[in-house]
Amino acid sequence: MLVNIHEAKTNFSKLINSVLNGEEVIIAKDGNPLVQLTPYNPTILPRKSGQFNGIMHVSDDFDAALPEDLLNQFYKKDL
């Protein structure tokens, strides 16, 4: 279906429903096709592990408790 911009603005919700029902909708200006409406299909790419292998190092004690003086700075306690 080819529609001009004015008609697309007026009937946008109907055009979206048409696209979701499998119809091809092309919006034109002065009869020249400009854009095509298509349904959104998110592509979920699988995560790749090991991207930072050899670049980053996490020490064994990264989740150890912080020293008391550093904790006091976060909670604005007097030193």
CNS distance restraints for C-alpha pairs under 8 A (distance, minus, plus):
assign (resid   1 and name CA) (resid  23 and name CA) 7.51 0.50 0.50
assign (resid   1 and name CA) (resid  24 and name CA) 6.00 0.50 0.50
assign (resid   1 and name CA) (resid  25 and name CA) 4.91 0.50 0.50
assign (resid   1 and name CA) (resid  26 and name CA) 6.16 0.50 0.50
assign (resid   2 and name CA) (resid  25 and name CA) 6.05 0.50 0.50
assign (resid   2 and name CA) (resid  26 and name CA) 4.86 0.50 0.50
assign (resid   2 and name CA) (resid  27 and name CA) 5.93 0.50 0.50
assign (resid   2 and name CA) (resid  28 and name CA) 6.76 0.50 0.50
assign (resid   2 and name CA) (resid  33 and name CA) 7.69 0.50 0.50
assign (resid   3 and name CA) (resid   7 and name CA) 6.20 0.50 0.50
assign (resid   3 and name CA) (resid   8 and name CA) 6.24 0.50 0.50
assign (resid   3 and name CA) (resid  25 and name CA) 7.45 0.50 0.50
assign (resid   3 and name CA) (resid  26 and name CA) 6.32 0.50 0.50
assign (resid   3 and name CA) (resid  27 and name CA) 5.06 0.50 0.50
assign (resid   3 and name CA) (resid  28 and name CA) 5.95 0.50 0.50
assign (resid   4 and name CA) (resid   8 and name CA) 6.16 0.50 0.50
assign (resid   4 and name CA) (resid  27 and name CA) 5.50 0.50 0.50
assign (resid   4 and name CA) (resid  28 and name CA) 4.66 0.50 0.50
assign (resid   4 and name CA) (resid  29 and name CA) 5.58 0.50 0.50
assign (resid   4 and name CA) (resid  30 and name CA) 7.17 0.50 0.50
assign (resid   4 and name CA) (resid  31 and name CA) 6.99 0.50 0.50
assign (resid   5 and name CA) (resid   9 and name CA) 6.17 0.50 0.50
assign (resid   5 and name CA) (resid  27 and name CA) 6.03 0.50 0.50
assign (resid   5 and name CA) (resid  28 and name CA) 6.03 0.50 0.50
assign (resid   5 and name CA) (resid  29 and name CA) 6.03 0.50 0.50
assign (resid   6 and name CA) (resid  10 and name CA) 6.26 0.50 0.50
assign (resid   7 and name CA) (resid  11 and name CA) 6.01 0.50 0.50
assign (resid   7 and name CA) (resid  12 and name CA) 7.97 0.50 0.50
assign (resid   8 and name CA) (resid  12 and name CA) 5.19 0.50 0.50
assign (resid   8 and name CA) (resid  15 and name CA) 7.18 0.50 0.50
assign (resid   8 and name CA) (resid  27 and name CA) 6.88 0.50 0.50
assign (resid  11 and name CA) (resid  15 and name CA) 6.22 0.50 0.50
assign (resid  12 and name CA) (resid  16 and name CA) 6.22 0.50 0.50
assign (resid  13 and name CA) (resid  17 and name CA) 6.35 0.50 0.50
assign (resid  14 and name CA) (resid  18 and name CA) 6.22 0.50 0.50
assign (resid  15 and name CA) (resid  19 and name CA) 6.25 0.50 0.50
assign (resid  15 and name CA) (resid  25 and name CA) 7.04 0.50 0.50
assign (resid  16 and name CA) (resid  20 and name CA) 6.20 0.50 0.50
assign (resid  16 and name CA) (resid  37 and name CA) 7.76 0.50 0.50
assign (resid  17 and name CA) (resid  21 and name CA) 6.19 0.50 0.50
assign (resid  18 and name CA) (resid  22 and name CA) 6.57 0.50 0.50
assign (resid  18 and name CA) (resid  23 and name CA) 5.39 0.50 0.50
assign (resid  18 and name CA) (resid  24 and name CA) 7.70 0.50 0.50
assign (resid  18 and name CA) (resid  25 and name CA) 7.64 0.50 0.50
assign (resid  19 and name CA) (resid  23 and name CA) 4.82 0.50 0.50
assign (resid  19 and name CA) (resid  24 and name CA) 6.00 0.50 0.50
assign (resid  19 and name CA) (resid  25 and name CA) 6.47 0.50 0.50
assign (resid  19 and name CA) (resid  37 and name CA) 6.84 0.50 0.50
assign (resid  19 and name CA) (resid  38 and name CA) 6.28 0.50 0.50
assign (resid  19 and name CA) (resid  39 and name CA) 6.43 0.50 0.50
assign (resid  20 and name CA) (resid  39 and name CA) 6.13 0.50 0.50
assign (resid  24 and name CA) (resid  36 and name CA) 7.54 0.50 0.50
assign (resid  24 and name CA) (resid  37 and name CA) 7.16 0.50 0.50
assign (resid  24 and name CA) (resid  38 and name CA) 7.43 0.50 0.50
assign (resid  25 and name CA) (resid  36 and name CA) 5.82 0.50 0.50
assign (resid  25 and name CA) (resid  37 and name CA) 5.49 0.50 0.50
assign (resid  25 and name CA) (resid  38 and name CA) 7.66 0.50 0.50
assign (resid  26 and name CA) (resid  33 and name CA) 6.42 0.50 0.50
assign (resid  26 and name CA) (resid  34 and name CA) 7.27 0.50 0.50
assign (resid  26 and name CA) (resid  35 and name CA) 5.75 0.50 0.50
assign (resid  26 and name CA) (resid  36 and name CA) 4.34 0.50 0.50
assign (resid  26 and name CA) (resid  37 and name CA) 6.26 0.50 0.50
assign (resid  27 and name CA) (resid  33 and name CA) 5.90 0.50 0.50
assign (resid  27 and name CA) (resid  34 and name CA) 5.82 0.50 0.50
assign (resid  27 and name CA) (resid  35 and name CA) 5.37 0.50 0.50
assign (resid  27 and name CA) (resid  36 and name CA) 6.19 0.50 0.50
assign (resid  27 and name CA) (resid  37 and name CA) 7.74 0.50 0.50
assign (resid  28 and name CA) (resid  32 and name CA) 5.04 0.50 0.50
assign (resid  28 and name CA) (resid  33 and name CA) 4.09 0.50 0.50
assign (resid  28 and name CA) (resid  34 and name CA) 5.06 0.50 0.50
assign (resid  28 and name CA) (resid  35 and name CA) 7.01 0.50 0.50
assign (resid  29 and name CA) (resid  33 and name CA) 6.55 0.50 0.50
assign (resid  29 and name CA) (resid  34 and name CA) 6.75 0.50 0.50
assign (resid  52 and name CA) (resid  56 and name CA) 5.64 0.50 0.50
assign (resid  58 and name CA) (resid  62 and name CA) 6.65 0.50 0.50
assign (resid  66 and name CA) (resid  70 and name CA) 6.52 0.50 0.50
assign (resid  66 and name CA) (resid  71 and name CA) 6.32 0.50 0.50
assign (resid  67 and name CA) (resid  71 and name CA) 6.37 0.50 0.50
assign (resid  68 and name CA) (resid  72 and name CA) 6.18 0.50 0.50
assign (resid  69 and name CA) (resid  73 and name CA) 6.57 0.50 0.50
assign (resid  69 and name CA) (resid  79 and name CA) 6.91 0.50 0.50
assign (resid  70 and name CA) (resid  74 and name CA) 6.79 0.50 0.50
assign (resid  71 and name CA) (resid  75 and name CA) 6.49 0.50 0.50
assign (resid  72 and name CA) (resid  76 and name CA) 5.67 0.50 0.50
assign (resid  72 and name CA) (resid  77 and name CA) 4.93 0.50 0.50
assign (resid  72 and name CA) (resid  78 and name CA) 7.17 0.50 0.50
assign (resid  72 and name CA) (resid  79 and name CA) 7.01 0.50 0.50
assign (resid  73 and name CA) (resid  77 and name CA) 6.39 0.50 0.50
assign (resid  73 and name CA) (resid  79 and name CA) 7.94 0.50 0.50
